[in-house]
């Protein structure tokens, strides 16, 4: 692989979608990456997207893109039920992979994909981009350096953003639990991943996960669609460190608390807030206090690695994720959330679902 990583994205439109909003501006901000190819199953849309994003190679099949000599890294941004087919195609083509989270539609698919990548020697990373957020890495270092002392407990409360009274057309498919893209994976999954990244995994947990709203409304059309994905997820347990941890996510957006994360320790406290329940999308404010009242703690400049403005939001955080991946591929570091990390989070979510269904405490670490 040369010093510039050639990227092909599967699932791109000309004017909407996560690839357009976050991945493409992120890639174009990084000199170590070049967007060389995109695909869309509809040939006319692929051509339009290629013109809109100034990309040389456009394809309307996954097979063409993953087998292109002009692609080193395959990026998967299609809907979750399609992840398995697309990731398998990239693995069989011998290409390294950046797959949006979740890796598969449920734990069994994720385990199968991780095993295939392992056997073929593929470096696979997953879009748990909260780990790349500068503020999250600053929080992790503050804890590790003893700012709060020994962590006694942590509390996380957040909004699902969607999964409430309204959704939009692009997210409507996620309202069906069978599609593996519900709140327990999306906003909750990314947020609890940030908590575990900073504080460690749960030693054991109990949970409640239920579906209170039975329908939601598509904002663009006013159509009511059934909702079977959980819109209330509450987890409590003990981390490997012995700290008590609780988390509660609620579907929708609120006039009150949309993201609140408190870390309590023997020497001090940290409080992290945001306007929405996804630390990889919304800007975080960090407040801390030891012997005095809470005060804002700015994130030091050294945590920002990407030359892109503004230094917040989805595209910037995805760019930080790509910068980590570039270091892994070119310098042999291990900074990215890999398929193996994705398995841990999938196992945790499966444990939450089992705990909620059985009323019994669960573990998920092997």
PATOR-649024 format. One record per residue (C-alpha): chain; residue number from 1; x, y, z. Coordinates in Angstrom, 2 decimals. Layout:
N
<site unit="A" pos="NUM" X="X" Y="Y" Z="Z"/>
...
END
This chain:
366
<site unit="A" pos="1" X="0.00" Y="0.00" Z="0.00"/>
<site unit="A" pos="2" X="1.40" Y="3.42" Z="-0.92"/>
<site unit="A" pos="3" X="1.39" Y="6.46" Z="1.36"/>
<site unit="A" pos="4" X="-2.07" Y="7.53" Z="0.19"/>
<site unit="A" pos="5" X="-4.91" Y="5.15" Z="0.98"/>
<site unit="A" pos="6" X="-7.39" Y="4.80" Z="-1.88"/>
<site unit="A" pos="7" X="-10.96" Y="4.65" Z="-0.57"/>
<site unit="A" pos="8" X="-14.10" Y="3.23" Z="-2.12"/>
<site unit="A" pos="9" X="-17.45" Y="3.89" Z="-0.41"/>
<site unit="A" pos="10" X="-20.43" Y="1.60" Z="-0.85"/>
<site unit="A" pos="11" X="-23.79" Y="3.34" Z="-0.43"/>
<site unit="A" pos="12" X="-23.41" Y="6.93" Z="-1.68"/>
<site unit="A" pos="13" X="-26.01" Y="9.35" Z="-3.02"/>
<site unit="A" pos="14" X="-25.50" Y="12.75" Z="-4.57"/>
<site unit="A" pos="15" X="-27.12" Y="14.88" Z="-1.88"/>
<site unit="A" pos="16" X="-28.01" Y="12.92" Z="1.27"/>
<site unit="A" pos="17" X="-27.02" Y="10.09" Z="3.57"/>
<site unit="A" pos="18" X="-24.32" Y="9.48" Z="6.16"/>
<site unit="A" pos="19" X="-21.60" Y="8.98" Z="3.55"/>
<site unit="A" pos="20" X="-22.34" Y="12.40" Z="2.04"/>
<site unit="A" pos="21" X="-22.74" Y="14.22" Z="5.36"/>
<site unit="A" pos="22" X="-19.78" Y="12.72" Z="7.23"/>
<site unit="A" pos="23" X="-17.49" Y="10.32" Z="5.36"/>
<site unit="A" pos="24" X="-16.82" Y="12.23" Z="2.15"/>
<site unit="A" pos="25" X="-15.92" Y="15.59" Z="3.78"/>
<site unit="A" pos="26" X="-13.81" Y="13.69" Z="6.31"/>
<site unit="A" pos="27" X="-11.84" Y="11.83" Z="3.65"/>
<site unit="A" pos="28" X="-11.32" Y="14.97" Z="1.56"/>
<site unit="A" pos="29" X="-9.84" Y="16.78" Z="4.58"/>
<site unit="A" pos="30" X="-7.08" Y="14.18" Z="5.03"/>
<site unit="A" pos="31" X="-4.00" Y="14.21" Z="2.76"/>
<site unit="A" pos="32" X="-3.32" Y="10.54" Z="3.52"/>
<site unit="A" pos="33" X="-6.59" Y="9.42" Z="1.92"/>
<site unit="A" pos="34" X="-8.03" Y="9.72" Z="-1.58"/>
<site unit="A" pos="35" X="-11.65" Y="8.99" Z="-2.45"/>
<site unit="A" pos="36" X="-11.30" Y="7.04" Z="-5.70"/>
<site unit="A" pos="37" X="-14.58" Y="5.14" Z="-6.04"/>
<site unit="A" pos="38" X="-18.20" Y="5.09" Z="-4.95"/>
<site unit="A" pos="39" X="-21.11" Y="2.77" Z="-5.61"/>
<site unit="A" pos="40" X="-24.87" Y="2.89" Z="-5.60"/>
<site unit="A" pos="41" X="-27.08" Y="-0.02" Z="-6.71"/>
<site unit="A" pos="42" X="-28.85" Y="2.36" Z="-9.11"/>
<site unit="A" pos="43" X="-26.51" Y="3.24" Z="-11.99"/>
<site unit="A" pos="44" X="-28.00" Y="6.70" Z="-12.57"/>
<site unit="A" pos="45" X="-27.62" Y="7.58" Z="-8.90"/>
<site unit="A" pos="46" X="-24.05" Y="6.31" Z="-8.87"/>
<site unit="A" pos="47" X="-23.20" Y="8.55" Z="-11.83"/>
<site unit="A" pos="48" X="-24.91" Y="11.56" Z="-10.23"/>
<site unit="A" pos="49" X="-23.08" Y="10.96" Z="-6.95"/>
<site unit="A" pos="50" X="-19.77" Y="10.65" Z="-8.77"/>
<site unit="A" pos="51" X="-20.28" Y="14.03" Z="-10.43"/>
<site unit="A" pos="52" X="-21.49" Y="15.66" Z="-7.21"/>
<site unit="A" pos="53" X="-18.51" Y="14.45" Z="-5.20"/>
<site unit="A" pos="54" X="-15.90" Y="14.64" Z="-7.98"/>
<site unit="A" pos="55" X="-15.06" Y="10.93" Z="-7.82"/>
<site unit="A" pos="56" X="-13.42" Y="9.25" Z="-10.81"/>
<site unit="A" pos="57" X="-14.83" Y="5.72" Z="-10.56"/>
<site unit="A" pos="58" X="-18.54" Y="5.03" Z="-10.09"/>
<site unit="A" pos="59" X="-20.07" Y="1.57" Z="-9.87"/>
<site unit="A" pos="60" X="-23.55" Y="0.18" Z="-9.41"/>
<site unit="A" pos="61" X="-22.52" Y="-3.17" Z="-7.92"/>
<site unit="A" pos="62" X="-20.61" Y="-4.04" Z="-4.79"/>
<site unit="A" pos="63" X="-18.59" Y="-6.65" Z="-6.71"/>
<site unit="A" pos="64" X="-17.17" Y="-4.03" Z="-9.08"/>
<site unit="A" pos="65" X="-16.09" Y="-1.68" Z="-6.30"/>
<site unit="A" pos="66" X="-14.51" Y="-4.21" Z="-3.94"/>
<site unit="A" pos="67" X="-12.53" Y="-5.76" Z="-6.80"/>
<site unit="A" pos="68" X="-11.33" Y="-2.46" Z="-8.23"/>
<site unit="A" pos="69" X="-7.52" Y="-2.06" Z="-8.30"/>
<site unit="A" pos="70" X="-8.18" Y="1.60" Z="-7.46"/>
<site unit="A" pos="71" X="-9.52" Y="0.73" Z="-4.00"/>
<site unit="A" pos="72" X="-7.40" Y="-0.17" Z="-0.95"/>
<site unit="A" pos="73" X="-10.06" Y="0.42" Z="1.71"/>
<site unit="A" pos="74" X="-13.74" Y="-0.46" Z="1.37"/>
<site unit="A" pos="75" X="-16.10" Y="1.74" Z="3.42"/>
<site unit="A" pos="76" X="-19.54" Y="0.29" Z="4.14"/>
<site unit="A" pos="77" X="-22.31" Y="2.87" Z="4.69"/>
<site unit="A" pos="78" X="-25.37" Y="0.89" Z="3.55"/>
<site unit="A" pos="79" X="-28.26" Y="-0.04" Z="5.83"/>
<site unit="A" pos="80" X="-27.51" Y="-2.59" Z="8.55"/>
<site unit="A" pos="81" X="-29.37" Y="-5.57" Z="6.99"/>
<site unit="A" pos="82" X="-26.99" Y="-5.29" Z="4.00"/>
<site unit="A" pos="83" X="-23.76" Y="-5.17" Z="6.06"/>
<site unit="A" pos="84" X="-23.11" Y="-8.91" Z="6.02"/>
<site unit="A" pos="85" X="-23.29" Y="-9.30" Z="2.24"/>
<site unit="A" pos="86" X="-21.16" Y="-6.23" Z="1.55"/>
<site unit="A" pos="87" X="-18.54" Y="-6.92" Z="4.22"/>
<site unit="A" pos="88" X="-18.21" Y="-10.53" Z="3.05"/>
<site unit="A" pos="89" X="-17.63" Y="-9.32" Z="-0.51"/>
<site unit="A" pos="90" X="-14.86" Y="-6.98" Z="0.67"/>
<site unit="A" pos="91" X="-13.26" Y="-9.75" Z="2.75"/>
<site unit="A" pos="92" X="-13.30" Y="-12.12" Z="-0.22"/>
<site unit="A" pos="93" X="-11.69" Y="-9.41" Z="-2.36"/>
<site unit="A" pos="94" X="-8.88" Y="-9.12" Z="0.21"/>
<site unit="A" pos="95" X="-9.61" Y="-5.47" Z="1.02"/>
<site unit="A" pos="96" X="-9.33" Y="-3.77" Z="4.40"/>
<site unit="A" pos="97" X="-12.68" Y="-2.50" Z="5.66"/>
<site unit="A" pos="98" X="-14.27" Y="0.39" Z="7.53"/>
<site unit="A" pos="99" X="-17.83" Y="-0.73" Z="8.32"/>
<site unit="A" pos="100" X="-20.31" Y="1.58" Z="9.95"/>
<site unit="A" pos="101" X="-21.62" Y="0.41" Z="13.32"/>
<site unit="A" pos="102" X="-23.17" Y="-2.04" Z="14.02"/>
<site unit="A" pos="103" X="-20.98" Y="-4.61" Z="12.30"/>
<site unit="A" pos="104" X="-23.82" Y="-7.06" Z="11.65"/>
<site unit="A" pos="105" X="-27.55" Y="-7.44" Z="12.11"/>
<site unit="A" pos="106" X="-27.22" Y="-8.99" Z="15.56"/>
<site unit="A" pos="107" X="-24.48" Y="-10.85" Z="17.39"/>
<site unit="A" pos="108" X="-24.43" Y="-13.99" Z="15.23"/>
<site unit="A" pos="109" X="-23.71" Y="-12.02" Z="12.03"/>
<site unit="A" pos="110" X="-21.04" Y="-9.95" Z="13.77"/>
<site unit="A" pos="111" X="-19.28" Y="-13.06" Z="15.05"/>
<site unit="A" pos="112" X="-19.34" Y="-14.62" Z="11.59"/>
<site unit="A" pos="113" X="-17.91" Y="-11.51" Z="9.92"/>
<site unit="A" pos="114" X="-15.19" Y="-11.08" Z="12.53"/>
<site unit="A" pos="115" X="-14.20" Y="-14.72" Z="12.11"/>
<site unit="A" pos="116" X="-14.00" Y="-14.40" Z="8.31"/>
<site unit="A" pos="117" X="-11.87" Y="-11.26" Z="8.57"/>
<site unit="A" pos="118" X="-9.61" Y="-12.95" Z="11.12"/>
<site unit="A" pos="119" X="-9.08" Y="-15.98" Z="8.87"/>
<site unit="A" pos="120" X="-8.29" Y="-13.84" Z="5.80"/>
<site unit="A" pos="121" X="-5.99" Y="-11.42" Z="7.65"/>
<site unit="A" pos="122" X="-8.24" Y="-8.45" Z="6.88"/>
<site unit="A" pos="123" X="-7.92" Y="-5.33" Z="9.02"/>
<site unit="A" pos="124" X="-11.50" Y="-4.43" Z="9.78"/>
<site unit="A" pos="125" X="-12.59" Y="-1.38" Z="11.75"/>
<site unit="A" pos="126" X="-16.05" Y="-0.31" Z="12.81"/>
<site unit="A" pos="127" X="-17.67" Y="3.11" Z="13.07"/>
<site unit="A" pos="128" X="-17.74" Y="3.48" Z="16.84"/>
<site unit="A" pos="129" X="-16.48" Y="6.99" Z="16.22"/>
<site unit="A" pos="130" X="-17.15" Y="8.25" Z="19.74"/>
<site unit="A" pos="131" X="-13.74" Y="6.79" Z="20.62"/>
<site unit="A" pos="132" X="-12.10" Y="9.20" Z="18.19"/>
<site unit="A" pos="133" X="-13.76" Y="12.34" Z="19.64"/>
<site unit="A" pos="134" X="-11.09" Y="14.60" Z="21.19"/>
<site unit="A" pos="135" X="-13.24" Y="15.31" Z="24.26"/>
<site unit="A" pos="136" X="-13.76" Y="11.59" Z="24.91"/>
<site unit="A" pos="137" X="-10.02" Y="10.93" Z="24.76"/>
<site unit="A" pos="138" X="-9.41" Y="13.86" Z="27.11"/>
<site unit="A" pos="139" X="-11.96" Y="12.41" Z="29.56"/>
<site unit="A" pos="140" X="-10.24" Y="9.01" Z="29.34"/>
<site unit="A" pos="141" X="-6.88" Y="10.60" Z="30.15"/>
<site unit="A" pos="142" X="-8.31" Y="12.69" Z="33.00"/>
<site unit="A" pos="143" X="-9.65" Y="9.51" Z="34.60"/>
<site unit="A" pos="144" X="-6.45" Y="7.54" Z="34.00"/>
<site unit="A" pos="145" X="-4.32" Y="10.37" Z="35.38"/>
<site unit="A" pos="146" X="-6.33" Y="10.45" Z="38.61"/>
<site unit="A" pos="147" X="-8.36" Y="13.66" Z="38.25"/>
<site unit="A" pos="148" X="-11.36" Y="12.07" Z="40.00"/>
<site unit="A" pos="149" X="-9.29" Y="9.63" Z="42.04"/>
<site unit="A" pos="150" X="-10.78" Y="6.15" Z="42.24"/>
<site unit="A" pos="151" X="-14.02" Y="6.02" Z="40.24"/>
<site unit="A" pos="152" X="-16.88" Y="5.19" Z="42.59"/>
<site unit="A" pos="153" X="-19.82" Y="5.46" Z="40.21"/>
<site unit="A" pos="154" X="-20.97" Y="6.79" Z="36.87"/>
<site unit="A" pos="155" X="-24.39" Y="7.79" Z="35.54"/>
<site unit="A" pos="156" X="-25.35" Y="8.27" Z="31.89"/>
<site unit="A" pos="157" X="-28.69" Y="9.64" Z="30.65"/>
<site unit="A" pos="158" X="-29.41" Y="10.37" Z="27.01"/>
<site unit="A" pos="159" X="-31.90" Y="10.87" Z="24.22"/>
<site unit="A" pos="160" X="-32.32" Y="8.49" Z="21.32"/>
<site unit="A" pos="161" X="-32.74" Y="11.49" Z="18.95"/>
<site unit="A" pos="162" X="-35.03" Y="9.29" Z="16.81"/>
<site unit="A" pos="163" X="-37.20" Y="6.45" Z="18.18"/>
<site unit="A" pos="164" X="-39.62" Y="8.98" Z="19.66"/>
<site unit="A" pos="165" X="-42.68" Y="10.72" Z="18.23"/>
<site unit="A" pos="166" X="-40.91" Y="11.39" Z="14.91"/>
<site unit="A" pos="167" X="-38.32" Y="9.90" Z="12.61"/>
<site unit="A" pos="168" X="-37.07" Y="10.83" Z="9.16"/>
<site unit="A" pos="169" X="-37.30" Y="8.79" Z="5.98"/>
<site unit="A" pos="170" X="-33.69" Y="7.61" Z="5.99"/>
<site unit="A" pos="171" X="-34.00" Y="6.28" Z="9.54"/>
<site unit="A" pos="172" X="-37.52" Y="4.85" Z="9.32"/>
<site unit="A" pos="173" X="-36.22" Y="1.34" Z="8.58"/>
<site unit="A" pos="174" X="-34.47" Y="1.35" Z="11.98"/>
<site unit="A" pos="175" X="-37.83" Y="1.50" Z="13.77"/>
<site unit="A" pos="176" X="-38.24" Y="-2.22" Z="13.00"/>
<site unit="A" pos="177" X="-36.23" Y="-4.19" Z="15.55"/>
<site unit="A" pos="178" X="-35.60" Y="-6.94" Z="12.98"/>
<site unit="A" pos="179" X="-33.32" Y="-4.58" Z="11.05"/>
<site unit="A" pos="180" X="-30.74" Y="-4.40" Z="13.85"/>
<site unit="A" pos="181" X="-30.40" Y="-0.62" Z="13.80"/>
<site unit="A" pos="182" X="-32.56" Y="0.45" Z="16.76"/>
<site unit="A" pos="183" X="-31.70" Y="2.88" Z="19.55"/>
<site unit="A" pos="184" X="-29.97" Y="0.13" Z="21.53"/>
<site unit="A" pos="185" X="-27.36" Y="0.03" Z="18.73"/>
<site unit="A" pos="186" X="-27.29" Y="3.59" Z="17.45"/>
<site unit="A" pos="187" X="-27.36" Y="6.35" Z="20.04"/>
<site unit="A" pos="188" X="-27.24" Y="4.14" Z="23.12"/>
<site unit="A" pos="189" X="-24.64" Y="1.84" Z="21.58"/>
<site unit="A" pos="190" X="-22.27" Y="4.66" Z="20.64"/>
<site unit="A" pos="191" X="-22.72" Y="6.38" Z="24.01"/>
<site unit="A" pos="192" X="-22.24" Y="3.31" Z="26.18"/>
<site unit="A" pos="193" X="-19.20" Y="2.46" Z="24.06"/>
<site unit="A" pos="194" X="-17.69" Y="5.82" Z="25.00"/>
<site unit="A" pos="195" X="-18.39" Y="5.12" Z="28.68"/>
<site unit="A" pos="196" X="-16.74" Y="1.69" Z="28.50"/>
<site unit="A" pos="197" X="-13.82" Y="3.08" Z="26.46"/>
<site unit="A" pos="198" X="-13.10" Y="5.58" Z="29.23"/>
<site unit="A" pos="199" X="-13.99" Y="3.55" Z="32.33"/>
<site unit="A" pos="200" X="-13.82" Y="-0.13" Z="31.37"/>
<site unit="A" pos="201" X="-16.37" Y="-2.82" Z="30.63"/>
<site unit="A" pos="202" X="-19.22" Y="-4.06" Z="32.80"/>
<site unit="A" pos="203" X="-18.33" Y="-7.01" Z="35.01"/>
<site unit="A" pos="204" X="-22.05" Y="-7.80" Z="35.21"/>
<site unit="A" pos="205" X="-25.28" Y="-6.00" Z="34.40"/>
<site unit="A" pos="206" X="-29.04" Y="-6.07" Z="34.72"/>
<site unit="A" pos="207" X="-31.35" Y="-4.28" Z="32.31"/>
<site unit="A" pos="208" X="-34.77" Y="-3.15" Z="31.20"/>
<site unit="A" pos="209" X="-35.37" Y="-2.75" Z="27.47"/>
<site unit="A" pos="210" X="-38.92" Y="-2.15" Z="26.29"/>
<site unit="A" pos="211" X="-40.95" Y="-0.63" Z="23.50"/>
<site unit="A" pos="212" X="-43.33" Y="2.01" Z="24.90"/>
<site unit="A" pos="213" X="-44.27" Y="3.81" Z="21.68"/>
<site unit="A" pos="214" X="-45.87" Y="1.49" Z="19.15"/>
<site unit="A" pos="215" X="-45.80" Y="3.93" Z="16.23"/>
<site unit="A" pos="216" X="-43.76" Y="6.91" Z="15.10"/>
<site unit="A" pos="217" X="-44.36" Y="9.54" Z="12.41"/>
<site unit="A" pos="218" X="-42.15" Y="10.09" Z="9.37"/>
<site unit="A" pos="219" X="-41.42" Y="13.81" Z="9.51"/>
<site unit="A" pos="220" X="-41.27" Y="14.38" Z="5.75"/>
<site unit="A" pos="221" X="-44.56" Y="12.67" Z="4.88"/>
<site unit="A" pos="222" X="-46.65" Y="12.51" Z="8.05"/>
<site unit="A" pos="223" X="-46.99" Y="8.74" Z="7.59"/>
<site unit="A" pos="224" X="-47.31" Y="6.69" Z="10.77"/>
<site unit="A" pos="225" X="-45.09" Y="3.60" Z="10.83"/>
<site unit="A" pos="226" X="-44.95" Y="0.79" Z="13.39"/>
<site unit="A" pos="227" X="-42.08" Y="0.88" Z="15.87"/>
<site unit="A" pos="228" X="-40.85" Y="-2.33" Z="17.48"/>
<site unit="A" pos="229" X="-37.30" Y="-1.15" Z="18.34"/>
<site unit="A" pos="230" X="-36.75" Y="-0.40" Z="22.02"/>
<site unit="A" pos="231" X="-37.41" Y="3.23" Z="22.94"/>
<site unit="A" pos="232" X="-36.49" Y="2.75" Z="26.62"/>
<site unit="A" pos="233" X="-33.18" Y="1.11" Z="27.59"/>
<site unit="A" pos="234" X="-31.98" Y="1.14" Z="31.20"/>
<site unit="A" pos="235" X="-28.85" Y="-0.68" Z="32.38"/>
<site unit="A" pos="236" X="-27.26" Y="-0.96" Z="35.80"/>
<site unit="A" pos="237" X="-24.30" Y="-2.95" Z="36.95"/>
<site unit="A" pos="238" X="-20.74" Y="-3.03" Z="38.18"/>
<site unit="A" pos="239" X="-17.71" Y="-2.22" Z="36.04"/>
<site unit="A" pos="240" X="-14.58" Y="-4.34" Z="36.15"/>
<site unit="A" pos="241" X="-13.04" Y="-1.66" Z="38.36"/>
<site unit="A" pos="242" X="-15.81" Y="-2.13" Z="40.93"/>
<site unit="A" pos="243" X="-17.50" Y="1.18" Z="40.11"/>
<site unit="A" pos="244" X="-21.31" Y="1.24" Z="39.99"/>
<site unit="A" pos="245" X="-22.67" Y="2.25" Z="36.58"/>
<site unit="A" pos="246" X="-26.16" Y="3.17" Z="35.42"/>
<site unit="A" pos="247" X="-27.42" Y="4.28" Z="32.01"/>
<site unit="A" pos="248" X="-30.86" Y="5.21" Z="30.70"/>
<site unit="A" pos="249" X="-31.68" Y="6.19" Z="27.12"/>
<site unit="A" pos="250" X="-35.13" Y="7.38" Z="26.02"/>
<site unit="A" pos="251" X="-36.40" Y="7.64" Z="22.45"/>
<site unit="A" pos="252" X="-36.76" Y="11.09" Z="20.90"/>
<site unit="A" pos="253" X="-35.44" Y="14.54" Z="21.82"/>
<site unit="A" pos="254" X="-36.30" Y="16.44" Z="24.98"/>
<site unit="A" pos="255" X="-36.72" Y="19.97" Z="26.29"/>
<site unit="A" pos="256" X="-34.68" Y="18.87" Z="29.29"/>
<site unit="A" pos="257" X="-31.77" Y="16.43" Z="29.42"/>
<site unit="A" pos="258" X="-30.53" Y="15.07" Z="26.09"/>
<site unit="A" pos="259" X="-27.07" Y="13.94" Z="27.24"/>
<site unit="A" pos="260" X="-25.72" Y="13.92" Z="30.78"/>
<site unit="A" pos="261" X="-22.78" Y="11.82" Z="31.94"/>
<site unit="A" pos="262" X="-21.42" Y="12.07" Z="35.46"/>
<site unit="A" pos="263" X="-18.27" Y="10.38" Z="36.78"/>
<site unit="A" pos="264" X="-17.90" Y="10.44" Z="40.57"/>
<site unit="A" pos="265" X="-14.62" Y="9.64" Z="42.29"/>
<site unit="A" pos="266" X="-12.81" Y="9.83" Z="45.59"/>
<site unit="A" pos="267" X="-11.01" Y="13.07" Z="44.63"/>
<site unit="A" pos="268" X="-13.39" Y="14.82" Z="42.25"/>
<site unit="A" pos="269" X="-16.19" Y="14.72" Z="39.74"/>
<site unit="A" pos="270" X="-16.64" Y="15.14" Z="35.99"/>
<site unit="A" pos="271" X="-19.91" Y="16.14" Z="34.30"/>
<site unit="A" pos="272" X="-20.25" Y="15.89" Z="30.53"/>
<site unit="A" pos="273" X="-23.24" Y="17.35" Z="28.68"/>
<site unit="A" pos="274" X="-24.41" Y="17.74" Z="25.07"/>
<site unit="A" pos="275" X="-27.49" Y="18.78" Z="23.12"/>
<site unit="A" pos="276" X="-28.19" Y="15.25" Z="21.87"/>
<site unit="A" pos="277" X="-27.59" Y="11.65" Z="22.82"/>
<site unit="A" pos="278" X="-24.62" Y="10.81" Z="20.59"/>
<site unit="A" pos="279" X="-21.11" Y="11.94" Z="21.61"/>
<site unit="A" pos="280" X="-19.85" Y="11.32" Z="18.09"/>
<site unit="A" pos="281" X="-22.32" Y="13.84" Z="16.65"/>
<site unit="A" pos="282" X="-22.97" Y="16.55" Z="19.27"/>
<site unit="A" pos="283" X="-20.34" Y="18.80" Z="20.84"/>
<site unit="A" pos="284" X="-19.48" Y="17.85" Z="24.41"/>
<site unit="A" pos="285" X="-19.01" Y="20.25" Z="27.32"/>
<site unit="A" pos="286" X="-16.80" Y="18.96" Z="30.14"/>
<site unit="A" pos="287" X="-17.05" Y="20.33" Z="33.66"/>
<site unit="A" pos="288" X="-14.92" Y="19.18" Z="36.55"/>
<site unit="A" pos="289" X="-14.41" Y="19.88" Z="40.22"/>
<site unit="A" pos="290" X="-12.13" Y="18.64" Z="42.97"/>
<site unit="A" pos="291" X="-11.95" Y="20.96" Z="45.98"/>
<site unit="A" pos="292" X="-14.22" Y="23.60" Z="44.40"/>
<site unit="A" pos="293" X="-17.40" Y="23.93" Z="42.39"/>
<site unit="A" pos="294" X="-17.68" Y="22.53" Z="38.89"/>
<site unit="A" pos="295" X="-16.04" Y="24.60" Z="36.15"/>
<site unit="A" pos="296" X="-15.67" Y="24.10" Z="32.40"/>
<site unit="A" pos="297" X="-12.48" Y="22.27" Z="31.42"/>
<site unit="A" pos="298" X="-11.53" Y="23.04" Z="27.79"/>
<site unit="A" pos="299" X="-10.16" Y="20.19" Z="25.70"/>
<site unit="A" pos="300" X="-6.44" Y="20.84" Z="25.12"/>
<site unit="A" pos="301" X="-5.37" Y="21.50" Z="21.55"/>
<site unit="A" pos="302" X="-3.14" Y="18.40" Z="21.48"/>
<site unit="A" pos="303" X="-6.26" Y="16.21" Z="21.27"/>
<site unit="A" pos="304" X="-7.24" Y="17.66" Z="17.89"/>
<site unit="A" pos="305" X="-5.33" Y="15.83" Z="15.17"/>
<site unit="A" pos="306" X="-7.17" Y="16.84" Z="12.02"/>
<site unit="A" pos="307" X="-6.86" Y="20.12" Z="10.14"/>
<site unit="A" pos="308" X="-10.55" Y="20.67" Z="9.52"/>
<site unit="A" pos="309" X="-13.05" Y="23.30" Z="10.60"/>
<site unit="A" pos="310" X="-15.19" Y="23.36" Z="12.62"/>
<site unit="A" pos="311" X="-13.45" Y="21.04" Z="15.08"/>
<site unit="A" pos="312" X="-16.70" Y="19.35" Z="16.08"/>
<site unit="A" pos="313" X="-19.62" Y="17.50" Z="14.56"/>
<site unit="A" pos="314" X="-20.03" Y="14.29" Z="12.56"/>
<site unit="A" pos="315" X="-17.61" Y="15.01" Z="9.70"/>
<site unit="A" pos="316" X="-14.83" Y="16.16" Z="12.02"/>
<site unit="A" pos="317" X="-15.19" Y="13.17" Z="14.33"/>
<site unit="A" pos="318" X="-15.26" Y="10.76" Z="11.38"/>
<site unit="A" pos="319" X="-12.08" Y="12.47" Z="10.11"/>
<site unit="A" pos="320" X="-10.43" Y="11.78" Z="13.47"/>
<site unit="A" pos="321" X="-11.53" Y="8.16" Z="13.07"/>
<site unit="A" pos="322" X="-9.94" Y="7.97" Z="9.60"/>
<site unit="A" pos="323" X="-6.74" Y="9.53" Z="10.95"/>
<site unit="A" pos="324" X="-6.54" Y="6.69" Z="13.47"/>
<site unit="A" pos="325" X="-7.18" Y="4.13" Z="10.77"/>
<site unit="A" pos="326" X="-4.50" Y="5.66" Z="8.56"/>
<site unit="A" pos="327" X="-1.98" Y="5.39" Z="11.39"/>
<site unit="A" pos="328" X="-2.96" Y="1.75" Z="11.93"/>
<site unit="A" pos="329" X="-2.55" Y="0.84" Z="8.25"/>
<site unit="A" pos="330" X="0.61" Y="2.82" Z="7.54"/>
<site unit="A" pos="331" X="2.41" Y="2.90" Z="10.88"/>
<site unit="A" pos="332" X="1.20" Y="-0.30" Z="12.52"/>
<site unit="A" pos="333" X="-0.52" Y="1.36" Z="15.47"/>
<site unit="A" pos="334" X="-3.68" Y="-0.04" Z="17.09"/>
<site unit="A" pos="335" X="-5.86" Y="3.04" Z="17.56"/>
<site unit="A" pos="336" X="-9.08" Y="2.09" Z="15.78"/>
<site unit="A" pos="337" X="-12.15" Y="0.26" Z="17.05"/>
<site unit="A" pos="338" X="-11.73" Y="-3.06" Z="15.26"/>
<site unit="A" pos="339" X="-14.13" Y="-5.86" Z="14.42"/>
<site unit="A" pos="340" X="-12.98" Y="-7.49" Z="17.67"/>
<site unit="A" pos="341" X="-14.02" Y="-4.36" Z="19.59"/>
<site unit="A" pos="342" X="-17.34" Y="-4.45" Z="17.74"/>
<site unit="A" pos="343" X="-17.86" Y="-8.02" Z="18.98"/>
<site unit="A" pos="344" X="-17.50" Y="-6.88" Z="22.59"/>
<site unit="A" pos="345" X="-20.18" Y="-4.23" Z="22.08"/>
<site unit="A" pos="346" X="-22.44" Y="-6.66" Z="20.23"/>
<site unit="A" pos="347" X="-22.04" Y="-9.13" Z="23.11"/>
<site unit="A" pos="348" X="-22.88" Y="-6.42" Z="25.60"/>
<site unit="A" pos="349" X="-26.05" Y="-5.47" Z="23.74"/>
<site unit="A" pos="350" X="-27.03" Y="-9.12" Z="23.49"/>
<site unit="A" pos="351" X="-26.46" Y="-9.44" Z="27.26"/>
<site unit="A" pos="352" X="-28.72" Y="-6.40" Z="27.83"/>
<site unit="A" pos="353" X="-31.46" Y="-7.97" Z="25.72"/>
<site unit="A" pos="354" X="-31.16" Y="-11.30" Z="27.56"/>
<site unit="A" pos="355" X="-31.12" Y="-9.57" Z="30.97"/>
<site unit="A" pos="356" X="-34.22" Y="-7.59" Z="30.02"/>
<site unit="A" pos="357" X="-36.03" Y="-10.70" Z="28.77"/>
<site unit="A" pos="358" X="-35.14" Y="-12.97" Z="31.70"/>
<site unit="A" pos="359" X="-34.72" Y="-10.61" Z="34.64"/>
<site unit="A" pos="360" X="-31.35" Y="-12.25" Z="35.35"/>
<site unit="A" pos="361" X="-28.00" Y="-10.48" Z="35.63"/>
<site unit="A" pos="362" X="-25.64" Y="-11.14" Z="32.74"/>
<site unit="A" pos="363" X="-21.97" Y="-11.08" Z="31.85"/>
<site unit="A" pos="364" X="-20.58" Y="-10.74" Z="28.33"/>
<site unit="A" pos="365" X="-16.79" Y="-10.76" Z="28.57"/>
<site unit="A" pos="366" X="-15.01" Y="-13.95" Z="27.59"/>
END
